Amino acid sequence: MPGKVYALPCYTLSMRMILIKSHNSGCCEIIIAFFLPFVGVFMRTGCSCDLLINICLCILGWVPGVIHA
Protein backbone atom coordinates (compact mmCIF):
# COMPACT_ATOMS: atom_id res chain seq x y z
CA MET A 1 0.00 0.00 0.00
CA PRO A 2 1.38 3.41 -0.80
CA GLY A 3 2.30 5.61 2.10
CA LYS A 4 2.85 2.76 4.60
CA VAL A 5 6.25 1.67 5.75
CA TYR A 6 6.67 -1.87 6.97
CA ALA A 7 9.57 -2.60 9.28
CA LEU A 8 11.45 -5.82 8.68
CA PRO A 9 13.06 -7.50 11.68
CA CYS A 10 16.63 -6.27 11.90
CA TYR A 11 18.84 -8.03 14.41
CA THR A 12 22.10 -6.56 15.54
CA LEU A 13 25.19 -8.74 15.73
CA SER A 14 24.88 -9.10 19.51
CA MET A 15 21.24 -10.18 19.21
CA ARG A 16 22.24 -12.79 16.62
CA MET A 17 24.95 -14.12 18.93
CA ILE A 18 22.45 -14.40 21.80
CA LEU A 19 20.06 -16.35 19.56
CA ILE A 20 22.86 -18.68 18.43
CA LYS A 21 24.12 -19.22 21.99
CA SER A 22 20.63 -19.95 23.30
CA HIS A 23 20.08 -22.53 20.55
CA ASN A 24 23.42 -24.24 21.19
CA SER A 25 22.99 -24.24 24.96
CA GLY A 26 19.56 -25.79 24.54
CA CYS A 27 21.08 -28.69 22.60
CA CYS A 28 23.77 -29.15 25.25
CA GLU A 29 21.19 -29.09 28.04
CA ILE A 30 19.16 -31.79 26.33
CA ILE A 31 22.20 -34.03 25.89
CA ILE A 32 23.32 -33.52 29.49
CA ALA A 33 19.79 -34.07 30.82
CA PHE A 34 19.60 -37.35 28.89
CA PHE A 35 22.83 -38.84 30.26
CA LEU A 36 22.94 -37.14 33.70
CA PRO A 37 19.42 -35.93 34.51
CA PHE A 38 20.28 -34.37 37.86
CA VAL A 39 23.06 -32.26 36.30
CA GLY A 40 20.60 -30.93 33.71
CA VAL A 41 18.13 -30.02 36.45
CA PHE A 42 20.90 -28.35 38.47
CA MET A 43 21.93 -26.28 35.44
CA ARG A 44 18.32 -25.16 34.93
CA THR A 45 17.08 -24.57 38.49
CA GLY A 46 20.17 -24.56 40.71
CA CYS A 47 20.12 -26.16 44.13
CA SER A 48 16.37 -26.39 44.65
CA CYS A 49 13.62 -28.81 45.54
CA ASP A 50 13.49 -29.93 41.89
CA LEU A 51 17.08 -31.12 42.17
CA LEU A 52 16.29 -33.20 45.26
CA ILE A 53 13.24 -34.70 43.55
CA ASN A 54 15.29 -35.55 40.48
CA ILE A 55 18.05 -37.19 42.53
CA CYS A 56 15.43 -39.34 44.30
CA LEU A 57 13.89 -40.28 40.95
CA CYS A 58 17.32 -41.19 39.57
CA ILE A 59 17.91 -43.45 42.57
CA LEU A 60 14.60 -45.19 41.81
CA GLY A 61 15.57 -45.57 38.18
CA TRP A 62 17.21 -43.72 35.33
CA VAL A 63 14.03 -43.40 33.25
CA PRO A 64 11.98 -41.49 35.87
CA GLY A 65 14.90 -39.09 36.33
CA VAL A 66 15.12 -38.44 32.58
CA ILE A 67 11.38 -37.89 32.30
CA HIS A 68 11.49 -35.37 35.16
CA ALA A 69 14.52 -33.58 33.72
SULHU-V189110 format. One record per backbone hydrogen bond with DSSP energy under -0.5 kcal/mol. CO is the residue of the C=O (numbers start at 0). NH is the residue of the N-H. If there is no record, write none. Layout:
BEGIN
co=CO nh=NH
co=CO nh=NH
END
This chain:
BEGIN
co=0 nh=3
co=3 nh=5
co=4 nh=6
co=5 nh=7
co=8 nh=10
co=11 nh=15
co=12 nh=16
co=13 nh=17
co=14 nh=18
co=15 nh=19
co=16 nh=20
co=17 nh=21
co=18 nh=22
co=19 nh=23
co=20 nh=24
co=21 nh=25
co=22 nh=26
co=23 nh=27
co=24 nh=28
co=25 nh=29
co=26 nh=30
co=27 nh=31
co=28 nh=32
co=29 nh=33
co=30 nh=34
co=31 nh=35
co=35 nh=38
co=35 nh=39
co=36 nh=40
co=37 nh=41
co=38 nh=42
co=39 nh=43
co=40 nh=44
co=40 nh=45
co=41 nh=45
co=45 nh=47
co=47 nh=51
co=48 nh=52
co=49 nh=53
co=50 nh=54
co=51 nh=55
co=52 nh=56
co=53 nh=57
co=54 nh=58
co=55 nh=59
co=56 nh=60
co=56 nh=64
co=60 nh=64
co=61 nh=65
co=62 nh=66
co=63 nh=67
co=64 nh=68
END
